[in-house]
């Protein structure tokens, strides 16, 4: 399950999967949420959904990911994005960033 939070990220994910698979994203509403079936890559079904900004707000990442796990039972959940807080002198577009530590920035 891939998760994005804004239109730029969402368009980029859909565009790249369409380029790779040759198929467009297929809307798949489940349990009151909208998922997109992006196709199959290496025998793995890839789904996408959009979260609202923030982690604990209604519609935020915790709620969105929790619903996605219950609805789709994914093998992995990956937040795809523009890397809030990225250092453009150390990281480039396309780099994979893995957190060593997470810190809440919301109240």
Helices and strands as residue ranges (DSSP letters): E 2-4, H 7-21, E 26-30, E 33-41, E 44-50, H 61-72, E 78-79
